[in-house]
Amino acid sequence: MKMIREFADKLERQYGTSSPFELCDYLNIEFFRSELPETVRGLCFQKDDNCSIILISSSLDENESRYCCAHELGHTLLHPGLNAQAMVDLTNLCVPKLEHEADYFAACLLIDPTIEEWCEMYEPLTLKNIACLAGLPQSVVNLWHETAERDGTGIRRKKFEAIC
Ligand SMILES: [Zn+2]
């Protein structure tokens, strides 16, 4: 999982943006909003060797779309072998490991590094605060926190224990 974080950081540095929509542009991934069945938030598949497509449900709000696009981008970049068959993201129906990886990638991309710096230097924020600031579901921020702690890349544990 450490590599996923480094990968997200590298993309951010390389393209100067953490917006998953802009990254799609840079990476030649076509992105569409589309009417999808109610249970499908987003999906991604490979059109040909050079081009992947991400579809996001048009019913999602701005924060949800950004998170969902980052999540699908995670699948596209981290799990290219699986693109052959479309990966449909029904709620909790994908392979859990791959879902965690895509979620962790999304969190690394969308949680602003200044949030972490802020936590270290000033007031510690609760994971709930971070979820609000980053526009992510709380479960994704929890996963991000647990994973970063395990990898030793997270905000120092001591500060968090008091408030979690
Ligand atoms: Zn997924």
Backbone and ligand atoms as CSV (ligand in chain L), in Angstrom:
chain,resi,resn,atom,element,x,y,z
A,1,MET,N,N,0.838,-1.206,0.000
A,1,MET,CA,C,0.000,0.000,0.000
A,1,MET,C,C,0.871,1.255,0.000
A,2,LYS,N,N,2.078,1.102,0.511
A,2,LYS,CA,C,2.998,2.231,0.518
A,2,LYS,C,C,3.266,2.702,-0.915
A,3,MET,N,N,3.359,1.727,-1.805
A,3,MET,CA,C,3.627,2.067,-3.204
A,3,MET,C,C,2.468,2.847,-3.818
A,4,ILE,N,N,1.274,2.560,-3.353
A,4,ILE,CA,C,0.110,3.276,-3.897
A,4,ILE,C,C,0.183,4.750,-3.510
A,5,ARG,N,N,0.580,4.983,-2.277
A,5,ARG,CA,C,0.714,6.366,-1.837
A,5,ARG,C,C,1.805,7.095,-2.625
A,6,GLU,N,N,2.931,6.418,-2.792
A,6,GLU,CA,C,4.017,7.034,-3.551
A,6,GLU,C,C,3.594,7.312,-4.989
A,7,PHE,N,N,2.814,6.388,-5.518
A,7,PHE,CA,C,2.331,6.531,-6.887
A,7,PHE,C,C,1.416,7.755,-7.010
A,8,ALA,N,N,0.505,7.902,-6.039
A,8,ALA,CA,C,-0.402,9.061,-6.056
A,8,ALA,C,C,0.390,10.360,-5.907
A,9,ASP,N,N,1.360,10.365,-4.996
A,9,ASP,CA,C,2.191,11.556,-4.808
A,9,ASP,C,C,2.946,11.913,-6.086
A,10,LYS,N,N,3.441,10.871,-6.736
A,10,LYS,CA,C,4.228,11.092,-7.950
A,10,LYS,C,C,3.360,11.708,-9.052
A,11,LEU,N,N,2.160,11.187,-9.211
A,11,LEU,CA,C,1.252,11.747,-10.223
A,11,LEU,C,C,0.965,13.217,-9.947
A,12,GLU,N,N,0.743,13.507,-8.657
A,12,GLU,CA,C,0.437,14.871,-8.262
A,12,GLU,C,C,1.591,15.813,-8.604
A,13,ARG,N,N,2.800,15.343,-8.285
A,13,ARG,CA,C,3.981,16.168,-8.579
A,13,ARG,C,C,4.179,16.322,-10.080
A,14,GLN,N,N,4.052,15.209,-10.781
A,14,GLN,CA,C,4.337,15.208,-12.207
A,14,GLN,C,C,3.385,16.112,-12.995
A,15,TYR,N,N,2.094,16.075,-12.640
A,15,TYR,CA,C,1.117,16.831,-13.417
A,15,TYR,C,C,0.641,18.097,-12.701
A,16,GLY,N,N,1.116,18.300,-11.496
A,16,GLY,CA,C,0.781,19.519,-10.780
A,16,GLY,C,C,-0.687,19.641,-10.422
A,17,THR,N,N,-1.366,18.523,-10.274
A,17,THR,CA,C,-2.767,18.587,-9.881
A,17,THR,C,C,-3.145,17.324,-9.115
A,18,SER,N,N,-4.097,17.464,-8.213
A,18,SER,CA,C,-4.617,16.270,-7.555
A,18,SER,C,C,-6.054,16.023,-8.006
A,19,SER,N,N,-6.492,16.788,-8.984
A,19,SER,CA,C,-7.852,16.581,-9.490
A,19,SER,C,C,-7.891,15.336,-10.371
A,20,PRO,N,N,-8.724,14.367,-10.004
A,20,PRO,CA,C,-8.771,13.148,-10.818
A,20,PRO,C,C,-9.260,13.433,-12.237
A,21,PHE,N,N,-10.093,14.482,-12.390
A,21,PHE,CA,C,-10.601,14.799,-13.730
A,21,PHE,C,C,-9.459,15.295,-14.620
A,22,GLU,N,N,-8.619,16.177,-14.046
A,22,GLU,CA,C,-7.484,16.680,-14.826
A,22,GLU,C,C,-6.490,15.560,-15.114
A,23,LEU,N,N,-6.298,14.681,-14.139
A,23,LEU,CA,C,-5.365,13.569,-14.358
A,23,LEU,C,C,-5.854,12.668,-15.500
A,24,CYS,N,N,-7.161,12.456,-15.579
A,24,CYS,CA,C,-7.717,11.665,-16.686
A,24,CYS,C,C,-7.310,12.279,-18.022
A,25,ASP,N,N,-7.412,13.615,-18.106
A,25,ASP,CA,C,-7.021,14.320,-19.322
A,25,ASP,C,C,-5.570,14.043,-19.675
A,26,TYR,N,N,-4.710,14.213,-18.681
A,26,TYR,CA,C,-3.279,14.035,-18.910
A,26,TYR,C,C,-2.944,12.601,-19.301
A,27,LEU,N,N,-3.667,11.669,-18.724
A,27,LEU,CA,C,-3.310,10.259,-18.884
A,27,LEU,C,C,-4.066,9.590,-20.034
A,28,ASN,N,N,-4.741,10.415,-20.837
A,28,ASN,CA,C,-5.473,9.872,-21.975
A,28,ASN,C,C,-6.554,8.870,-21.559
A,29,ILE,N,N,-7.250,9.238,-20.504
A,29,ILE,CA,C,-8.375,8.422,-20.058
A,29,ILE,C,C,-9.637,9.241,-20.302
A,30,GLU,N,N,-10.550,8.674,-21.049
A,30,GLU,CA,C,-11.768,9.427,-21.341
A,30,GLU,C,C,-12.726,9.314,-20.175
A,31,PHE,N,N,-13.326,10.444,-19.842
A,31,PHE,CA,C,-14.200,10.503,-18.682
A,31,PHE,C,C,-15.571,11.005,-19.106
A,32,PHE,N,N,-16.594,10.278,-18.738
A,32,PHE,CA,C,-17.959,10.708,-19.064
A,32,PHE,C,C,-18.863,10.586,-17.845
A,33,ARG,N,N,-19.789,11.508,-17.764
A,33,ARG,CA,C,-20.906,11.332,-16.832
A,33,ARG,C,C,-22.036,10.703,-17.611
A,34,SER,N,N,-22.698,9.779,-16.982
A,34,SER,CA,C,-23.677,9.045,-17.764
A,34,SER,C,C,-24.801,8.531,-16.856
A,35,GLU,N,N,-25.932,8.299,-17.466
A,35,GLU,CA,C,-27.030,7.693,-16.717
A,35,GLU,C,C,-26.678,6.226,-16.486
A,36,LEU,N,N,-26.533,5.842,-15.242
A,36,LEU,CA,C,-26.205,4.452,-14.948
A,36,LEU,C,C,-27.286,3.887,-14.041
A,37,PRO,N,N,-27.398,2.563,-14.009
A,37,PRO,CA,C,-28.373,1.982,-13.080
A,37,PRO,C,C,-28.123,2.475,-11.650
A,38,GLU,N,N,-29.136,2.536,-10.867
A,38,GLU,CA,C,-29.073,3.152,-9.549
A,38,GLU,C,C,-27.967,2.602,-8.658
A,39,THR,N,N,-27.694,1.293,-8.766
A,39,THR,CA,C,-26.698,0.682,-7.891
A,39,THR,C,C,-25.268,0.901,-8.379
A,40,VAL,N,N,-25.096,1.420,-9.585
A,40,VAL,CA,C,-23.749,1.596,-10.137
A,40,VAL,C,C,-23.327,3.049,-9.994
A,41,ARG,N,N,-22.239,3.249,-9.246
A,41,ARG,CA,C,-21.743,4.613,-9.064
A,41,ARG,C,C,-20.783,4.999,-10.187
A,42,GLY,N,N,-19.977,4.048,-10.565
A,42,GLY,CA,C,-19.030,4.332,-11.635
A,42,GLY,C,C,-18.439,3.040,-12.151
A,43,LEU,N,N,-17.818,3.105,-13.300
A,43,LEU,CA,C,-17.141,1.926,-13.818
A,43,LEU,C,C,-16.030,2.359,-14.762
A,44,CYS,N,N,-15.106,1.440,-14.999
A,44,CYS,CA,C,-14.032,1.760,-15.923
A,44,CYS,C,C,-13.746,0.549,-16.781
A,45,PHE,N,N,-13.328,0.804,-18.001
A,45,PHE,CA,C,-12.928,-0.299,-18.868
A,45,PHE,C,C,-11.937,0.214,-19.899
A,46,GLN,N,N,-11.285,-0.720,-20.544
A,46,GLN,CA,C,-10.262,-0.351,-21.507
A,46,GLN,C,C,-10.838,-0.438,-22.916
A,47,LYS,N,N,-10.738,0.685,-23.644
A,47,LYS,CA,C,-11.294,0.703,-24.997
A,47,LYS,C,C,-10.336,-0.021,-25.948
A,48,ASP,N,N,-9.074,0.381,-25.879
A,48,ASP,CA,C,-8.034,-0.327,-26.623
A,48,ASP,C,C,-6.749,-0.169,-25.821
A,49,ASP,N,N,-5.627,-0.527,-26.416
A,49,ASP,CA,C,-4.373,-0.503,-25.671
A,49,ASP,C,C,-4.023,0.880,-25.126
A,50,ASN,N,N,-4.456,1.910,-25.837
A,50,ASN,CA,C,-4.024,3.254,-25.465
A,50,ASN,C,C,-5.056,4.062,-24.719
A,51,CYS,N,N,-6.233,3.547,-24.599
A,51,CYS,CA,C,-7.264,4.407,-24.042
A,51,CYS,C,C,-8.211,3.650,-23.111
A,52,SER,N,N,-8.369,4.198,-21.914
A,52,SER,CA,C,-9.353,3.652,-20.981
A,52,SER,C,C,-10.499,4.638,-20.848
A,53,ILE,N,N,-11.596,4.135,-20.405
A,53,ILE,CA,C,-12.779,4.980,-20.245
A,53,ILE,C,C,-13.308,4.847,-18.822
A,54,ILE,N,N,-13.646,5.978,-18.221
A,54,ILE,CA,C,-14.279,5.981,-16.905
A,54,ILE,C,C,-15.668,6.585,-17.055
A,55,LEU,N,N,-16.634,5.876,-16.555
A,55,LEU,CA,C,-18.002,6.403,-16.538
A,55,LEU,C,C,-18.409,6.637,-15.089
A,56,ILE,N,N,-18.996,7.803,-14.850
A,56,ILE,CA,C,-19.460,8.134,-13.509
A,56,ILE,C,C,-20.952,8.430,-13.590
A,57,SER,N,N,-21.684,7.935,-12.648
A,57,SER,CA,C,-23.128,8.175,-12.641
A,57,SER,C,C,-23.430,9.663,-12.543
A,58,SER,N,N,-24.335,10.128,-13.382
A,58,SER,CA,C,-24.669,11.557,-13.371
A,58,SER,C,C,-25.498,11.932,-12.141
A,59,SER,N,N,-25.890,10.944,-11.351
A,59,SER,CA,C,-26.676,11.274,-10.156
A,59,SER,C,C,-25.790,11.662,-8.957
A,60,LEU,N,N,-24.465,11.528,-9.105
A,60,LEU,CA,C,-23.582,11.833,-7.972
A,60,LEU,C,C,-23.359,13.341,-7.854
A,61,ASP,N,N,-23.209,13.821,-6.607
A,61,ASP,CA,C,-22.901,15.246,-6.443
A,61,ASP,C,C,-21.398,15.471,-6.680
A,62,GLU,N,N,-20.975,16.720,-6.498
A,62,GLU,CA,C,-19.610,17.072,-6.883
A,62,GLU,C,C,-18.554,16.266,-6.115
A,63,ASN,N,N,-18.711,16.218,-4.794
A,63,ASN,CA,C,-17.741,15.473,-3.980
A,63,ASN,C,C,-17.738,13.994,-4.329
A,64,GLU,N,N,-18.947,13.444,-4.486
A,64,GLU,CA,C,-19.046,12.015,-4.802
A,64,GLU,C,C,-18.423,11.715,-6.165
A,65,SER,N,N,-18.651,12.612,-7.124
A,65,SER,CA,C,-18.087,12.401,-8.464
A,65,SER,C,C,-16.569,12.404,-8.416
A,66,ARG,N,N,-16.030,13.350,-7.646
A,66,ARG,CA,C,-14.574,13.451,-7.570
A,66,ARG,C,C,-13.986,12.197,-6.925
A,67,TYR,N,N,-14.624,11.768,-5.827
A,67,TYR,CA,C,-14.158,10.551,-5.149
A,67,TYR,C,C,-14.289,9.348,-6.069
A,68,CYS,N,N,-15.436,9.250,-6.735
A,68,CYS,CA,C,-15.693,8.095,-7.591
A,68,CYS,C,C,-14.715,8.071,-8.768
A,69,CYS,N,N,-14.454,9.253,-9.333
A,69,CYS,CA,C,-13.501,9.334,-10.455
A,69,CYS,C,C,-12.102,8.927,-9.980
A,70,ALA,N,N,-11.706,9.389,-8.792
A,70,ALA,CA,C,-10.384,9.031,-8.255
A,70,ALA,C,C,-10.308,7.528,-8.003
A,71,HIS,N,N,-11.393,6.961,-7.506
A,71,HIS,CA,C,-11.457,5.522,-7.238
A,71,HIS,C,C,-11.313,4.724,-8.553
A,72,GLU,N,N,-12.063,5.137,-9.575
A,72,GLU,CA,C,-11.986,4.432,-10.868
A,72,GLU,C,C,-10.606,4.619,-11.504
A,73,LEU,N,N,-10.060,5.825,-11.313
A,73,LEU,CA,C,-8.706,6.089,-11.814
A,73,LEU,C,C,-7.726,5.122,-11.144
A,74,GLY,N,N,-7.945,4.881,-9.854
A,74,GLY,CA,C,-7.121,3.915,-9.123
A,74,GLY,C,C,-7.196,2.540,-9.765
A,75,HIS,N,N,-8.409,2.086,-10.081
A,75,HIS,CA,C,-8.546,0.780,-10.746
A,75,HIS,C,C,-7.819,0.780,-12.083
A,76,THR,N,N,-8.034,1.844,-12.853
A,76,THR,CA,C,-7.458,1.902,-14.197
A,76,THR,C,C,-5.936,1.823,-14.152
A,77,LEU,N,N,-5.342,2.540,-13.178
A,77,LEU,CA,C,-3.885,2.610,-13.132
A,77,LEU,C,C,-3.261,1.449,-12.361
A,78,LEU,N,N,-3.963,0.981,-11.322
A,78,LEU,CA,C,-3.372,-0.050,-10.461
A,78,LEU,C,C,-3.724,-1.458,-10.900
A,79,HIS,N,N,-4.840,-1.601,-11.586
A,79,HIS,CA,C,-5.319,-2.940,-11.937
A,79,HIS,C,C,-5.569,-3.050,-13.440
A,80,PRO,N,N,-4.558,-2.758,-14.245
A,80,PRO,CA,C,-4.805,-2.723,-15.691
A,80,PRO,C,C,-5.231,-4.070,-16.261
A,81,GLY,N,N,-4.769,-5.142,-15.694
A,81,GLY,CA,C,-5.128,-6.454,-16.214
A,81,GLY,C,C,-6.618,-6.734,-16.134
A,82,LEU,N,N,-7.267,-6.071,-15.198
A,82,LEU,CA,C,-8.683,-6.334,-14.990
A,82,LEU,C,C,-9.568,-5.487,-15.892
A,83,ASN,N,N,-8.921,-4.571,-16.626
A,83,ASN,CA,C,-9.716,-3.691,-17.467
A,83,ASN,C,C,-10.368,-4.430,-18.633
A,84,ALA,N,N,-9.826,-5.600,-18.929
A,84,ALA,CA,C,-10.356,-6.343,-20.054
A,84,ALA,C,C,-11.858,-6.552,-19.887
A,85,GLN,N,N,-12.227,-6.999,-18.716
A,85,GLN,CA,C,-13.667,-7.039,-18.491
A,85,GLN,C,C,-14.011,-5.787,-17.685
A,86,ALA,N,N,-15.096,-5.190,-18.010
A,86,ALA,CA,C,-15.461,-3.957,-17.335
A,86,ALA,C,C,-15.561,-4.204,-15.836
A,87,MET,N,N,-15.016,-3.280,-15.069
A,87,MET,CA,C,-15.131,-3.401,-13.621
A,87,MET,C,C,-16.290,-2.549,-13.157
A,88,VAL,N,N,-17.319,-3.185,-12.809
A,88,VAL,CA,C,-18.506,-2.443,-12.417
A,88,VAL,C,C,-18.505,-2.302,-10.905
A,89,ASP,N,N,-18.663,-1.075,-10.462
A,89,ASP,CA,C,-18.649,-0.860,-9.030
A,89,ASP,C,C,-20.045,-0.846,-8.446
A,90,LEU,N,N,-20.553,-2.025,-8.252
A,90,LEU,CA,C,-21.785,-2.128,-7.485
A,90,LEU,C,C,-21.379,-1.948,-6.034
A,91,THR,N,N,-22.256,-1.427,-5.240
A,91,THR,CA,C,-21.908,-1.162,-3.863
A,91,THR,C,C,-21.386,-2.427,-3.197
A,92,ASN,N,N,-20.134,-2.365,-2.764
A,92,ASN,CA,C,-19.498,-3.468,-2.042
A,92,ASN,C,C,-19.487,-4.804,-2.746
A,93,LEU,N,N,-19.557,-4.793,-4.044
A,93,LEU,CA,C,-19.603,-6.085,-4.716
A,93,LEU,C,C,-18.293,-6.457,-5.416
A,94,CYS,N,N,-17.374,-5.490,-5.517
A,94,CYS,CA,C,-16.092,-5.784,-6.148
A,94,CYS,C,C,-15.220,-6.621,-5.213
A,95,VAL,N,N,-14.105,-7.092,-5.738
A,95,VAL,CA,C,-13.137,-7.814,-4.918
A,95,VAL,C,C,-12.616,-6.865,-3.830
A,96,PRO,N,N,-12.730,-7.244,-2.556
A,96,PRO,CA,C,-12.392,-6.284,-1.492
A,96,PRO,C,C,-10.980,-5.720,-1.573
A,97,LYS,N,N,-10.000,-6.566,-1.871
A,97,LYS,CA,C,-8.618,-6.074,-1.899
A,97,LYS,C,C,-8.457,-4.969,-2.942
A,98,LEU,N,N,-9.020,-5.204,-4.108
A,98,LEU,CA,C,-8.896,-4.211,-5.181
A,98,LEU,C,C,-9.661,-2.946,-4.824
A,99,GLU,N,N,-10.789,-3.132,-4.149
A,99,GLU,CA,C,-11.562,-1.971,-3.720
A,99,GLU,C,C,-10.780,-1.128,-2.726
A,100,HIS,N,N,-10.117,-1.810,-1.785
A,100,HIS,CA,C,-9.313,-1.089,-0.808
A,100,HIS,C,C,-8.186,-0.324,-1.487
A,101,GLU,N,N,-7.553,-0.969,-2.452
A,101,GLU,CA,C,-6.449,-0.304,-3.139
A,101,GLU,C,C,-6.935,0.928,-3.888
A,102,ALA,N,N,-8.071,0.789,-4.570
A,102,ALA,CA,C,-8.608,1.934,-5.326
A,102,ALA,C,C,-9.041,3.047,-4.368
A,103,ASP,N,N,-9.621,2.664,-3.237
A,103,ASP,CA,C,-10.036,3.666,-2.245
A,103,ASP,C,C,-8.825,4.356,-1.626
A,104,TYR,N,N,-7.793,3.586,-1.361
A,104,TYR,CA,C,-6.603,4.185,-0.745
A,104,TYR,C,C,-5.945,5.154,-1.719
A,105,PHE,N,N,-5.907,4.770,-2.977
A,105,PHE,CA,C,-5.366,5.661,-4.001
A,105,PHE,C,C,-6.180,6.960,-4.035
A,106,ALA,N,N,-7.497,6.818,-4.023
A,106,ALA,CA,C,-8.374,8.007,-4.062
A,106,ALA,C,C,-8.110,8.904,-2.857
A,107,ALA,N,N,-7.958,8.289,-1.684
A,107,ALA,CA,C,-7.729,9.085,-0.468
A,107,ALA,C,C,-6.382,9.794,-0.535
A,108,CYS,N,N,-5.364,9.092,-0.988
A,108,CYS,CA,C,-4.030,9.719,-1.075
A,108,CYS,C,C,-4.062,10.901,-2.026
A,109,LEU,N,N,-4.840,10.763,-3.070
A,109,LEU,CA,C,-4.929,11.835,-4.056
A,109,LEU,C,C,-5.719,13.019,-3.500
A,110,LEU,N,N,-6.809,12.732,-2.824
A,110,LEU,CA,C,-7.755,13.801,-2.491
A,110,LEU,C,C,-7.552,14.409,-1.104
A,111,ILE,N,N,-6.805,13.731,-0.241
A,111,ILE,CA,C,-6.540,14.346,1.059
A,111,ILE,C,C,-5.320,15.241,0.905
A,112,ASP,N,N,-5.551,16.513,1.016
A,112,ASP,CA,C,-4.524,17.515,0.773
A,112,ASP,C,C,-3.372,17.335,1.764
A,113,PRO,N,N,-2.131,17.352,1.271
A,113,PRO,CA,C,-0.993,17.205,2.199
A,113,PRO,C,C,-0.990,18.285,3.280
A,114,THR,N,N,-1.551,19.445,2.977
A,114,THR,CA,C,-1.559,20.498,4.003
A,114,THR,C,C,-2.436,20.103,5.191
A,115,ILE,N,N,-3.416,19.232,4.952
A,115,ILE,CA,C,-4.235,18.752,6.072
A,115,ILE,C,C,-3.351,17.981,7.054
A,116,GLU,N,N,-2.462,17.151,6.503
A,116,GLU,CA,C,-1.567,16.386,7.368
A,116,GLU,C,C,-0.599,17.298,8.102
A,117,GLU,N,N,-0.085,18.285,7.365
A,117,GLU,CA,C,0.836,19.226,8.015
A,117,GLU,C,C,0.136,19.982,9.137
A,118,TRP,N,N,-1.070,20.389,8.841
A,118,TRP,CA,C,-1.862,21.114,9.838
A,118,TRP,C,C,-2.007,20.277,11.107
A,119,CYS,N,N,-2.326,18.997,10.913
A,119,CYS,CA,C,-2.512,18.101,12.066
A,119,CYS,C,C,-1.233,17.996,12.889
A,120,GLU,N,N,-0.107,17.988,12.187
A,120,GLU,CA,C,1.151,17.828,12.916
A,120,GLU,C,C,1.554,19.102,13.639
A,121,MET,N,N,1.251,20.240,13.043
A,121,MET,CA,C,1.765,21.485,13.586
A,121,MET,C,C,0.802,22.195,14.529
A,122,TYR,N,N,-0.484,22.105,14.221
A,122,TYR,CA,C,-1.449,22.852,15.017
A,122,TYR,C,C,-2.431,21.902,15.686
A,123,GLU,N,N,-3.685,22.179,15.456
A,123,GLU,CA,C,-4.733,21.365,16.062
A,123,GLU,C,C,-4.847,20.026,15.338
A,124,PRO,N,N,-4.910,18.922,16.068
A,124,PRO,CA,C,-5.212,17.678,15.375
A,124,PRO,C,C,-6.671,17.692,14.904
A,125,LEU,N,N,-6.898,17.188,13.724
A,125,LEU,CA,C,-8.265,17.109,13.210
A,125,LEU,C,C,-8.781,15.696,13.425
A,126,THR,N,N,-10.064,15.568,13.628
A,126,THR,CA,C,-10.612,14.220,13.708
A,126,THR,C,C,-10.711,13.665,12.287
A,127,LEU,N,N,-10.835,12.346,12.207
A,127,LEU,CA,C,-10.980,11.742,10.887
A,127,LEU,C,C,-12.260,12.238,10.217
A,128,LYS,N,N,-13.233,12.575,11.049
A,128,LYS,CA,C,-14.489,13.094,10.509
A,128,LYS,C,C,-14.258,14.476,9.862
A,129,ASN,N,N,-13.469,15.313,10.539
A,129,ASN,CA,C,-13.113,16.616,9.964
A,129,ASN,C,C,-12.426,16.435,8.611
A,130,ILE,N,N,-11.490,15.493,8.591
A,130,ILE,CA,C,-10.724,15.270,7.361
A,130,ILE,C,C,-11.655,14.796,6.245
A,131,ALA,N,N,-12.598,13.926,6.593
A,131,ALA,CA,C,-13.557,13.441,5.594
A,131,ALA,C,C,-14.335,14.613,5.004
A,132,CYS,N,N,-14.755,15.554,5.873
A,132,CYS,CA,C,-15.495,16.727,5.390
A,132,CYS,C,C,-14.627,17.579,4.483
A,133,LEU,N,N,-13.415,17.852,4.940
A,133,LEU,CA,C,-12.521,18.731,4.180
A,133,LEU,C,C,-12.178,18.145,2.815
A,134,ALA,N,N,-11.965,16.843,2.787
A,134,ALA,CA,C,-11.536,16.209,1.538
A,134,ALA,C,C,-12.727,15.777,0.683
A,135,GLY,N,N,-13.938,15.875,1.234
A,135,GLY,CA,C,-15.112,15.446,0.489
A,135,GLY,C,C,-15.121,13.953,0.226
A,136,LEU,N,N,-14.672,13.195,1.221
A,136,LEU,CA,C,-14.614,11.739,1.072
A,136,LEU,C,C,-15.534,11.069,2.085
A,137,PRO,N,N,-16.014,9.860,1.771
A,137,PRO,CA,C,-16.773,9.119,2.780
A,137,PRO,C,C,-15.871,8.808,3.979
A,138,GLN,N,N,-16.471,8.809,5.156
A,138,GLN,CA,C,-15.692,8.542,6.375
A,138,GLN,C,C,-14.974,7.196,6.303
A,139,SER,N,N,-15.619,6.192,5.722
A,139,SER,CA,C,-15.000,4.858,5.667
A,139,SER,C,C,-13.686,4.892,4.877
A,140,VAL,N,N,-13.629,5.732,3.852
A,140,VAL,CA,C,-12.415,5.824,3.038
A,140,VAL,C,C,-11.301,6.509,3.829
A,141,VAL,N,N,-11.684,7.530,4.614
A,141,VAL,CA,C,-10.685,8.225,5.433
A,141,VAL,C,C,-10.173,7.286,6.533
A,142,ASN,N,N,-11.068,6.473,7.081
A,142,ASN,CA,C,-10.637,5.494,8.081
A,142,ASN,C,C,-9.618,4.520,7.483
A,143,LEU,N,N,-9.919,4.046,6.297
A,143,LEU,CA,C,-9.004,3.121,5.609
A,143,LEU,C,C,-7.662,3.805,5.365
A,144,TRP,N,N,-7.727,5.045,4.921
A,144,TRP,CA,C,-6.503,5.825,4.649
A,144,TRP,C,C,-5.659,5.935,5.924
A,145,HIS,N,N,-6.330,6.256,7.023
A,145,HIS,CA,C,-5.619,6.434,8.286
A,145,HIS,C,C,-4.983,5.129,8.769
A,146,GLU,N,N,-5.772,4.063,8.754
A,146,GLU,CA,C,-5.252,2.762,9.210
A,146,GLU,C,C,-4.080,2.313,8.352
A,147,THR,N,N,-4.225,2.478,7.047
A,147,THR,CA,C,-3.175,2.028,6.139
A,147,THR,C,C,-1.909,2.850,6.317
A,148,ALA,N,N,-2.076,4.162,6.409
A,148,ALA,CA,C,-0.912,5.037,6.560
A,148,ALA,C,C,-0.193,4.748,7.871
A,149,GLU,N,N,-0.960,4.446,8.907
A,149,GLU,CA,C,-0.351,4.096,10.195
A,149,GLU,C,C,0.468,2.817,10.079
A,150,ARG,N,N,-0.123,1.842,9.396
A,150,ARG,CA,C,0.544,0.551,9.242
A,150,ARG,C,C,1.825,0.706,8.425
A,151,ASP,N,N,1.743,1.547,7.410
A,151,ASP,CA,C,2.908,1.762,6.544
A,151,ASP,C,C,3.904,2.745,7.150
A,152,GLY,N,N,3.519,3.361,8.260
A,152,GLY,CA,C,4.405,4.357,8.868
A,152,GLY,C,C,4.491,5.638,8.067
A,153,THR,N,N,3.443,5.945,7.285
A,153,THR,CA,C,3.472,7.176,6.496
A,153,THR,C,C,2.425,8.181,6.974
A,154,GLY,N,N,1.746,7.837,8.049
A,154,GLY,CA,C,0.615,8.678,8.460
A,154,GLY,C,C,0.990,9.764,9.441
A,155,ILE,N,N,-0.021,10.453,9.877
A,155,ILE,CA,C,0.147,11.474,10.887
A,155,ILE,C,C,0.536,10.765,12.181
A,156,ARG,N,N,1.405,11.402,12.936
A,156,ARG,CA,C,1.914,10.706,14.130
A,156,ARG,C,C,0.784,10.204,15.027
A,157,ARG,N,N,0.938,8.975,15.433
A,157,ARG,CA,C,-0.139,8.276,16.117
A,157,ARG,C,C,-0.587,8.982,17.387
A,158,LYS,N,N,0.369,9.479,18.138
A,158,LYS,CA,C,0.071,10.022,19.456
A,158,LYS,C,C,-1.055,11.061,19.418
A,159,LYS,N,N,-0.966,11.920,18.443
A,159,LYS,CA,C,-1.957,12.997,18.357
A,159,LYS,C,C,-3.343,12.471,18.063
A,160,PHE,N,N,-3.373,11.359,17.320
A,160,PHE,CA,C,-4.671,10.852,16.923
A,160,PHE,C,C,-5.365,10.080,18.031
A,161,GLU,N,N,-4.569,9.405,18.861
A,161,GLU,CA,C,-5.189,8.544,19.859
A,161,GLU,C,C,-6.170,9.293,20.746
A,162,ALA,N,N,-5.813,10.496,21.069
A,162,ALA,CA,C,-6.637,11.257,21.988
A,162,ALA,C,C,-8.014,11.592,21.414
A,163,ILE,N,N,-8.093,11.680,20.101
A,163,ILE,CA,C,-9.334,12.199,19.525
A,163,ILE,C,C,-10.159,11.201,18.745
A,164,CYS,N,N,-9.574,10.043,18.410
A,164,CYS,CA,C,-10.321,9.099,17.598
A,164,CYS,C,C,-11.465,8.457,18.394
L,1,ZN,ZN,ZN,-14.013,-0.178,-7.264
